[in-house]
């Protein structure tokens, strides 16, 4: 049901920012919003970080047989560092959040 009689138009994900110029609103993926210099603070809705958003968390993986290898443990340790967290904050602001220490509710 569309009680407000809203009109929807499907566009390719990478076209969202340019389509926004001729529409009242758009759903735009973070990476395309960032490329278009759209500010997260101007969004009318941002998905909350919770158990439902767990599916969008990037993970570092290895084959089960390789999981205990020193090299992989070093990669994880280097990634889950204060420096990486600061880099993500400086580069992406609140659009990309390090998830290794987030408690999902």
Number of C-alpha atoms within 10 A of each C-alpha: 4 6 5 6 7 6 8 9 7 10 11 8 13 15 12 20 21 12 18 13 10 8 12 8 14 17 15 19 12 15 14 16 18 15 10 13 10 14 12 16 10 8 13 7 9 12 7 8 16 12 10 11 11 11 8 8 12 10 9 8 10 11 7 7 7 11 12 11 10 9 11 15 12 11 11 13 10 12 15 15 13 10 11 13 17 13 12 16 15 10 11 15 13 13 16 14 14 17 15 13 7 10 9 11 7
